[in-house]
Amino acid sequence: MVGTVLAGTLGGWWLDKKLGTSPWLVVVGSVLGVGGGLTVFLRAVLRTPSSKPGKPLPPGGSDGNDKRQS
């Protein structure tokens, strides 16, 4: 998450120096970096498996309640 904010800010700073638009592209890059960081964070949180308290998942990661036929 920190990397995306840093990349957006540094990219905006670099473009500001090239184009002479200071500080606008730094602000835009920072906002885009924060948005990207939040997206990465939310994807990671939503990808984690949930389990019932007190009942750990077996090594395969499934709780055995899936409806697929073997």
Backbone atoms as SQL, in Angstrom:
CREATE TABLE atoms (id INTEGER PRIMARY KEY, chain TEXT, resi INTEGER, resn TEXT, atom TEXT, x REAL, y REAL, z REAL);
INSERT INTO atoms VALUES
  (1, 'A', 1, 'MET', 'N', 0.827, -1.184, 0.000),
  (2, 'A', 1, 'MET', 'CA', 0.000, 0.000, 0.000),
  (3, 'A', 1, 'MET', 'C', 0.876, 1.255, 0.000),
  (4, 'A', 2, 'VAL', 'N', 1.910, 1.236, 0.791),
  (5, 'A', 2, 'VAL', 'CA', 2.802, 2.386, 0.858),
  (6, 'A', 2, 'VAL', 'C', 3.494, 2.592, -0.490),
  (7, 'A', 3, 'GLY', 'N', 3.813, 1.489, -1.148),
  (8, 'A', 3, 'GLY', 'CA', 4.493, 1.575, -2.440),
  (9, 'A', 3, 'GLY', 'C', 3.665, 2.274, -3.502),
  (10, 'A', 4, 'THR', 'N', 2.363, 2.021, -3.530),
  (11, 'A', 4, 'THR', 'CA', 1.525, 2.668, -4.544),
  (12, 'A', 4, 'THR', 'C', 1.386, 4.168, -4.283),
  (13, 'A', 5, 'VAL', 'N', 1.281, 4.547, -3.007),
  (14, 'A', 5, 'VAL', 'CA', 1.211, 5.974, -2.673),
  (15, 'A', 5, 'VAL', 'C', 2.529, 6.658, -3.041),
  (16, 'A', 6, 'LEU', 'N', 3.629, 6.008, -2.707),
  (17, 'A', 6, 'LEU', 'CA', 4.938, 6.563, -3.014),
  (18, 'A', 6, 'LEU', 'C', 5.156, 6.671, -4.523),
  (19, 'A', 7, 'ALA', 'N', 4.761, 5.643, -5.255),
  (20, 'A', 7, 'ALA', 'CA', 4.921, 5.661, -6.712),
  (21, 'A', 7, 'ALA', 'C', 4.078, 6.773, -7.342),
  (22, 'A', 8, 'GLY', 'N', 2.845, 6.931, -6.897),
  (23, 'A', 8, 'GLY', 'CA', 1.991, 7.985, -7.433),
  (24, 'A', 8, 'GLY', 'C', 2.529, 9.370, -7.130),
  (25, 'A', 9, 'THR', 'N', 3.001, 9.559, -5.909),
  (26, 'A', 9, 'THR', 'CA', 3.543, 10.859, -5.510),
  (27, 'A', 9, 'THR', 'C', 4.822, 11.182, -6.281),
  (28, 'A', 10, 'LEU', 'N', 5.729, 10.210, -6.369),
  (29, 'A', 10, 'LEU', 'CA', 6.972, 10.438, -7.095),
  (30, 'A', 10, 'LEU', 'C', 6.732, 10.631, -8.597),
  (31, 'A', 11, 'GLY', 'N', 5.781, 9.884, -9.138),
  (32, 'A', 11, 'GLY', 'CA', 5.438, 10.074, -10.551),
  (33, 'A', 11, 'GLY', 'C', 4.869, 11.457, -10.813),
  (34, 'A', 12, 'GLY', 'N', 4.013, 11.927, -9.925),
  (35, 'A', 12, 'GLY', 'CA', 3.459, 13.271, -10.052),
  (36, 'A', 12, 'GLY', 'C', 4.515, 14.341, -9.887),
  (37, 'A', 13, 'TRP', 'N', 5.431, 14.131, -8.955),
  (38, 'A', 13, 'TRP', 'CA', 6.517, 15.086, -8.736),
  (39, 'A', 13, 'TRP', 'C', 7.410, 15.167, -9.975),
  (40, 'A', 14, 'TRP', 'N', 7.738, 14.009, -10.547),
  (41, 'A', 14, 'TRP', 'CA', 8.580, 13.969, -11.748),
  (42, 'A', 14, 'TRP', 'C', 7.903, 14.688, -12.924),
  (43, 'A', 15, 'LEU', 'N', 6.608, 14.409, -13.117),
  (44, 'A', 15, 'LEU', 'CA', 5.877, 15.079, -14.196),
  (45, 'A', 15, 'LEU', 'C', 5.763, 16.579, -13.944),
  (46, 'A', 16, 'ASP', 'N', 5.583, 16.980, -12.700),
  (47, 'A', 16, 'ASP', 'CA', 5.544, 18.403, -12.371),
  (48, 'A', 16, 'ASP', 'C', 6.853, 19.092, -12.740),
  (49, 'A', 17, 'LYS', 'N', 7.962, 18.456, -12.461),
  (50, 'A', 17, 'LYS', 'CA', 9.267, 19.031, -12.807),
  (51, 'A', 17, 'LYS', 'C', 9.429, 19.137, -14.324),
  (52, 'A', 18, 'LYS', 'N', 8.951, 18.127, -15.058),
  (53, 'A', 18, 'LYS', 'CA', 9.070, 18.127, -16.517),
  (54, 'A', 18, 'LYS', 'C', 8.155, 19.156, -17.170),
  (55, 'A', 19, 'LEU', 'N', 6.927, 19.273, -16.669),
  (56, 'A', 19, 'LEU', 'CA', 5.908, 20.099, -17.315),
  (57, 'A', 19, 'LEU', 'C', 5.725, 21.467, -16.656),
  (58, 'A', 20, 'GLY', 'N', 6.301, 21.657, -15.472),
  (59, 'A', 20, 'GLY', 'CA', 6.171, 22.936, -14.779),
  (60, 'A', 20, 'GLY', 'C', 4.769, 23.206, -14.262),
  (61, 'A', 21, 'THR', 'N', 4.082, 22.181, -13.819),
  (62, 'A', 21, 'THR', 'CA', 2.693, 22.327, -13.360),
  (63, 'A', 21, 'THR', 'C', 2.563, 22.206, -11.841),
  (64, 'A', 22, 'SER', 'N', 3.642, 22.431, -11.130),
  (65, 'A', 22, 'SER', 'CA', 3.668, 22.233, -9.685),
  (66, 'A', 22, 'SER', 'C', 2.548, 22.997, -8.989),
  (67, 'A', 23, 'PRO', 'N', 1.904, 22.457, -8.024),
  (68, 'A', 23, 'PRO', 'CA', 1.958, 21.153, -7.374),
  (69, 'A', 23, 'PRO', 'C', 0.852, 20.206, -7.836),
  (70, 'A', 24, 'TRP', 'N', 0.197, 20.518, -8.911),
  (71, 'A', 24, 'TRP', 'CA', -1.028, 19.807, -9.284),
  (72, 'A', 24, 'TRP', 'C', -0.838, 18.326, -9.575),
  (73, 'A', 25, 'LEU', 'N', 0.189, 17.956, -10.282),
  (74, 'A', 25, 'LEU', 'CA', 0.360, 16.541, -10.610),
  (75, 'A', 25, 'LEU', 'C', 0.830, 15.726, -9.412),
  (76, 'A', 26, 'VAL', 'N', 1.490, 16.368, -8.459),
  (77, 'A', 26, 'VAL', 'CA', 1.834, 15.670, -7.216),
  (78, 'A', 26, 'VAL', 'C', 0.551, 15.325, -6.463),
  (79, 'A', 27, 'VAL', 'N', -0.373, 16.256, -6.415),
  (80, 'A', 27, 'VAL', 'CA', -1.651, 16.022, -5.725),
  (81, 'A', 27, 'VAL', 'C', -2.428, 14.910, -6.432),
  (82, 'A', 28, 'VAL', 'N', -2.518, 14.998, -7.750),
  (83, 'A', 28, 'VAL', 'CA', -3.245, 13.978, -8.518),
  (84, 'A', 28, 'VAL', 'C', -2.569, 12.618, -8.351),
  (85, 'A', 29, 'GLY', 'N', -1.242, 12.571, -8.441),
  (86, 'A', 29, 'GLY', 'CA', -0.518, 11.309, -8.267),
  (87, 'A', 29, 'GLY', 'C', -0.705, 10.724, -6.882),
  (88, 'A', 30, 'SER', 'N', -0.716, 11.575, -5.871),
  (89, 'A', 30, 'SER', 'CA', -0.925, 11.097, -4.505),
  (90, 'A', 30, 'SER', 'C', -2.318, 10.511, -4.324),
  (91, 'A', 31, 'VAL', 'N', -3.315, 11.194, -4.857),
  (92, 'A', 31, 'VAL', 'CA', -4.691, 10.696, -4.745),
  (93, 'A', 31, 'VAL', 'C', -4.835, 9.370, -5.486),
  (94, 'A', 32, 'LEU', 'N', -4.260, 9.274, -6.674),
  (95, 'A', 32, 'LEU', 'CA', -4.311, 8.009, -7.414),
  (96, 'A', 32, 'LEU', 'C', -3.553, 6.906, -6.677),
  (97, 'A', 33, 'GLY', 'N', -2.447, 7.257, -6.046),
  (98, 'A', 33, 'GLY', 'CA', -1.691, 6.283, -5.269),
  (99, 'A', 33, 'GLY', 'C', -2.472, 5.771, -4.067),
  (100, 'A', 34, 'VAL', 'N', -3.159, 6.671, -3.377),
  (101, 'A', 34, 'VAL', 'CA', -3.988, 6.253, -2.240),
  (102, 'A', 34, 'VAL', 'C', -5.119, 5.342, -2.723),
  (103, 'A', 35, 'GLY', 'N', -5.752, 5.703, -3.826),
  (104, 'A', 35, 'GLY', 'CA', -6.811, 4.856, -4.380),
  (105, 'A', 35, 'GLY', 'C', -6.295, 3.482, -4.772),
  (106, 'A', 36, 'GLY', 'N', -5.134, 3.441, -5.390),
  (107, 'A', 36, 'GLY', 'CA', -4.538, 2.163, -5.754),
  (108, 'A', 36, 'GLY', 'C', -4.162, 1.343, -4.535),
  (109, 'A', 37, 'GLY', 'N', -3.626, 2.005, -3.515),
  (110, 'A', 37, 'GLY', 'CA', -3.276, 1.305, -2.286),
  (111, 'A', 37, 'GLY', 'C', -4.488, 0.719, -1.581),
  (112, 'A', 38, 'LEU', 'N', -5.569, 1.468, -1.550),
  (113, 'A', 38, 'LEU', 'CA', -6.797, 0.951, -0.945),
  (114, 'A', 38, 'LEU', 'C', -7.359, -0.221, -1.731),
  (115, 'A', 39, 'THR', 'N', -7.251, -0.159, -3.052),
  (116, 'A', 39, 'THR', 'CA', -7.712, -1.263, -3.886),
  (117, 'A', 39, 'THR', 'C', -6.913, -2.525, -3.596),
  (118, 'A', 40, 'VAL', 'N', -5.603, -2.396, -3.523),
  (119, 'A', 40, 'VAL', 'CA', -4.747, -3.543, -3.214),
  (120, 'A', 40, 'VAL', 'C', -5.072, -4.096, -1.825),
  (121, 'A', 41, 'PHE', 'N', -5.258, -3.206, -0.856),
  (122, 'A', 41, 'PHE', 'CA', -5.579, -3.622, 0.505),
  (123, 'A', 41, 'PHE', 'C', -6.908, -4.367, 0.567),
  (124, 'A', 42, 'LEU', 'N', -7.936, -3.815, -0.076),
  (125, 'A', 42, 'LEU', 'CA', -9.247, -4.461, -0.037),
  (126, 'A', 42, 'LEU', 'C', -9.243, -5.806, -0.745),
  (127, 'A', 43, 'ARG', 'N', -8.537, -5.914, -1.843),
  (128, 'A', 43, 'ARG', 'CA', -8.441, -7.214, -2.525),
  (129, 'A', 43, 'ARG', 'C', -7.767, -8.249, -1.635),
  (130, 'A', 44, 'ALA', 'N', -6.735, -7.845, -0.920),
  (131, 'A', 44, 'ALA', 'CA', -6.041, -8.775, -0.029),
  (132, 'A', 44, 'ALA', 'C', -6.941, -9.193, 1.129),
  (133, 'A', 45, 'VAL', 'N', -7.689, -8.257, 1.689),
  (134, 'A', 45, 'VAL', 'CA', -8.573, -8.575, 2.814),
  (135, 'A', 45, 'VAL', 'C', -9.714, -9.479, 2.369),
  (136, 'A', 46, 'LEU', 'N', -10.292, -9.200, 1.230),
  (137, 'A', 46, 'LEU', 'CA', -11.420, -9.999, 0.767),
  (138, 'A', 46, 'LEU', 'C', -10.993, -11.376, 0.263),
  (139, 'A', 47, 'ARG', 'N', -9.728, -11.558, -0.023),
  (140, 'A', 47, 'ARG', 'CA', -9.236, -12.839, -0.524),
  (141, 'A', 47, 'ARG', 'C', -8.954, -13.822, 0.603),
  (142, 'A', 48, 'THR', 'N', -8.785, -13.335, 1.834),
  (143, 'A', 48, 'THR', 'CA', -8.448, -14.218, 2.947),
  (144, 'A', 48, 'THR', 'C', -9.637, -15.110, 3.280),
  (145, 'A', 49, 'PRO', 'N', -9.373, -16.395, 3.517),
  (146, 'A', 49, 'PRO', 'CA', -10.481, -17.304, 3.824),
  (147, 'A', 49, 'PRO', 'C', -11.050, -17.016, 5.209),
  (148, 'A', 50, 'SER', 'N', -12.340, -17.102, 5.306),
  (149, 'A', 50, 'SER', 'CA', -12.972, -16.915, 6.607),
  (150, 'A', 50, 'SER', 'C', -13.321, -18.288, 7.168),
  (151, 'A', 51, 'SER', 'N', -13.285, -18.405, 8.452),
  (152, 'A', 51, 'SER', 'CA', -13.642, -19.673, 9.087),
  (153, 'A', 51, 'SER', 'C', -14.491, -19.374, 10.312),
  (154, 'A', 52, 'LYS', 'N', -15.149, -20.409, 10.793),
  (155, 'A', 52, 'LYS', 'CA', -15.961, -20.260, 11.987),
  (156, 'A', 52, 'LYS', 'C', -15.040, -20.239, 13.197),
  (157, 'A', 53, 'PRO', 'N', -15.339, -19.421, 14.210),
  (158, 'A', 53, 'PRO', 'CA', -14.477, -19.367, 15.391),
  (159, 'A', 53, 'PRO', 'C', -14.361, -20.732, 16.057),
  (160, 'A', 54, 'GLY', 'N', -13.148, -21.107, 16.409),
  (161, 'A', 54, 'GLY', 'CA', -12.935, -22.361, 17.101),
  (162, 'A', 54, 'GLY', 'C', -12.804, -23.560, 16.196),
  (163, 'A', 55, 'LYS', 'N', -12.991, -23.390, 14.907),
  (164, 'A', 55, 'LYS', 'CA', -12.893, -24.507, 13.983),
  (165, 'A', 55, 'LYS', 'C', -11.906, -24.141, 12.874),
  (166, 'A', 56, 'PRO', 'N', -10.645, -24.554, 13.002),
  (167, 'A', 56, 'PRO', 'CA', -9.659, -24.203, 11.981),
  (168, 'A', 56, 'PRO', 'C', -9.924, -24.935, 10.669),
  (169, 'A', 57, 'LEU', 'N', -9.493, -24.335, 9.579),
  (170, 'A', 57, 'LEU', 'CA', -9.637, -24.976, 8.279),
  (171, 'A', 57, 'LEU', 'C', -8.639, -26.118, 8.142),
  (172, 'A', 58, 'PRO', 'N', -9.009, -27.193, 7.446),
  (173, 'A', 58, 'PRO', 'CA', -8.053, -28.261, 7.194),
  (174, 'A', 58, 'PRO', 'C', -6.962, -27.781, 6.243),
  (175, 'A', 59, 'PRO', 'N', -5.884, -28.544, 6.085),
  (176, 'A', 59, 'PRO', 'CA', -4.762, -28.106, 5.250),
  (177, 'A', 59, 'PRO', 'C', -5.139, -27.717, 3.824),
  (178, 'A', 60, 'GLY', 'N', -6.174, -28.277, 3.255),
  (179, 'A', 60, 'GLY', 'CA', -6.586, -27.940, 1.890),
  (180, 'A', 60, 'GLY', 'C', -7.251, -26.579, 1.782),
  (181, 'A', 61, 'GLY', 'N', -7.664, -25.988, 2.885),
  (182, 'A', 61, 'GLY', 'CA', -8.272, -24.673, 2.887),
  (183, 'A', 61, 'GLY', 'C', -9.778, -24.696, 2.755),
  (184, 'A', 62, 'SER', 'N', -10.385, -25.858, 2.563),
  (185, 'A', 62, 'SER', 'CA', -11.834, -25.956, 2.425),
  (186, 'A', 62, 'SER', 'C', -12.418, -26.485, 3.725),
  (187, 'A', 63, 'ASP', 'N', -13.606, -26.034, 4.051),
  (188, 'A', 63, 'ASP', 'CA', -14.233, -26.518, 5.278),
  (189, 'A', 63, 'ASP', 'C', -15.061, -27.779, 5.038),
  (190, 'A', 64, 'GLY', 'N', -15.041, -28.290, 3.815),
  (191, 'A', 64, 'GLY', 'CA', -15.752, -29.523, 3.504),
  (192, 'A', 64, 'GLY', 'C', -17.206, -29.331, 3.170),
  (193, 'A', 65, 'ASN', 'N', -17.700, -28.115, 3.136),
  (194, 'A', 65, 'ASN', 'CA', -19.109, -27.847, 2.872),
  (195, 'A', 65, 'ASN', 'C', -19.357, -27.387, 1.436),
  (196, 'A', 66, 'ASP', 'N', -18.385, -27.557, 0.554),
  (197, 'A', 66, 'ASP', 'CA', -18.623, -27.118, -0.822),
  (198, 'A', 66, 'ASP', 'C', -19.536, -28.103, -1.527),
  (199, 'A', 67, 'LYS', 'N', -20.250, -27.650, -2.523),
  (200, 'A', 67, 'LYS', 'CA', -21.280, -28.431, -3.201),
  (201, 'A', 67, 'LYS', 'C', -20.768, -29.150, -4.436),
  (202, 'A', 68, 'ARG', 'N', -19.482, -29.067, -4.726),
  (203, 'A', 68, 'ARG', 'CA', -18.947, -29.744, -5.899),
  (204, 'A', 68, 'ARG', 'C', -18.925, -31.241, -5.683),
  (205, 'A', 69, 'GLN', 'N', -19.180, -31.971, -6.741),
  (206, 'A', 69, 'GLN', 'CA', -19.134, -33.408, -6.657),
  (207, 'A', 69, 'GLN', 'C', -17.767, -33.902, -7.051),
  (208, 'A', 70, 'SER', 'N', -17.295, -34.945, -6.369),
  (209, 'A', 70, 'SER', 'CA', -15.959, -35.477, -6.662),
  (210, 'A', 70, 'SER', 'C', -16.013, -36.527, -7.739);
